[in-house]
Amino acid sequence: VAVAGSTPEPSPKGTKLGELALLGRVAFYALTAAYVYYVLWAIVLPLLDADTAAVVRVAFPPQHLAIVAPTVVCLAIFSVVTLVAGAVLLFTPAHPPKQKYT
């Protein structure tokens, strides 16, 4: 029974809920930072004038990779999901046919 102000009990695997919350918080901030970086790279950087962009571009990869990299990642994920689904369909034994009652 949880009491207000007490420490959470460890989960069956031995990790505490606080450690999982910290991991979730770190993952959230890392993904938020990556999203902001990508938005700046793909949307804001092309809108800057040439003088400002020359100074800022050193922090970003070439512009065409803003489209190519996510496309390649999405295609790879789609391919893996399709291959796993196909392998399951091919290698899962079929159920025996149902007997008809006469």
C-alpha positions in Angstrom: 0.0 0.0 0.0 1.5 3.4 -1.0 1.5 6.1 1.6 1.8 9.7 0.7 5.5 10.8 1.0 6.9 7.3 1.0 9.3 6.0 -1.5 7.9 3.8 -4.3 8.3 0.1 -4.1 10.7 -1.5 -6.6 9.2 -3.1 -9.6 9.7 -6.9 -10.2 12.8 -6.2 -12.3 14.5 -4.4 -9.5 14.3 -0.8 -10.9 12.5 1.9 -9.0 9.8 4.0 -10.5 11.9 7.1 -9.9 14.6 5.7 -12.2 12.1 5.1 -14.9 10.7 8.6 -14.5 14.2 10.0 -14.8 14.8 7.9 -18.0 11.5 9.1 -19.4 12.3 12.8 -18.6 15.8 12.5 -20.2 14.3 10.8 -23.3 11.6 13.6 -23.6 14.2 16.4 -23.4 16.5 14.6 -25.8 13.7 14.2 -28.4 12.5 17.7 -27.9 16.0 19.1 -28.5 16.3 16.9 -31.6 13.0 18.1 -32.9 13.9 21.8 -32.4 17.3 21.2 -34.1 15.5 19.6 -37.1 12.9 22.4 -37.4 15.7 25.0 -37.3 17.7 23.0 -39.9 14.8 22.2 -42.3 12.5 25.2 -42.0 14.2 28.2 -40.4 17.7 28.0 -42.0 16.4 28.3 -45.7 14.6 31.5 -44.7 17.7 33.3 -43.4 19.5 35.8 -45.6 22.9 34.9 -47.1 25.0 36.8 -44.5 23.3 35.3 -41.5 23.0 31.9 -43.0 26.8 31.7 -43.7 27.5 32.1 -40.0 24.8 29.7 -38.8 25.3 27.0 -41.4 28.4 25.7 -39.7 26.2 24.1 -37.0 24.1 22.2 -39.6 24.7 19.5 -42.2 24.0 20.1 -45.9 20.4 21.2 -46.6 19.5 18.2 -48.8 20.0 15.8 -46.0 17.1 17.4 -44.1 14.9 15.5 -46.6 17.0 12.5 -47.5 17.8 11.4 -43.9 14.2 11.1 -42.6 13.2 9.5 -45.9 15.8 6.8 -45.6 15.0 6.2 -41.9 11.3 5.9 -42.7 11.9 3.5 -45.6 14.2 1.4 -43.4 11.6 1.1 -40.6 8.8 0.3 -43.1 11.0 -2.4 -44.7 11.8 -4.0 -41.3 8.1 -4.0 -40.3 7.1 -5.5 -43.7 9.8 -8.2 -43.6 8.8 -9.2 -40.0 5.2 -9.4 -41.0 6.0 -11.4 -44.1 8.2 -13.8 -42.1 5.5 -14.3 -39.5 3.0 -15.1 -42.3 5.4 -17.4 -44.1 6.8 -19.4 -41.2 3.8 -19.6 -38.8 2.2 -23.0 -39.2 -1.3 -23.0 -40.4 -4.1 -24.1 -38.1 -5.6 -27.5 -38.8 -8.9 -27.2 -40.7 -12.0 -27.2 -38.5 -14.0 -30.4 -38.5 -17.4 -30.3 -39.9 -20.1 -31.7 -37.7 -22.5 -33.9 -39.5 
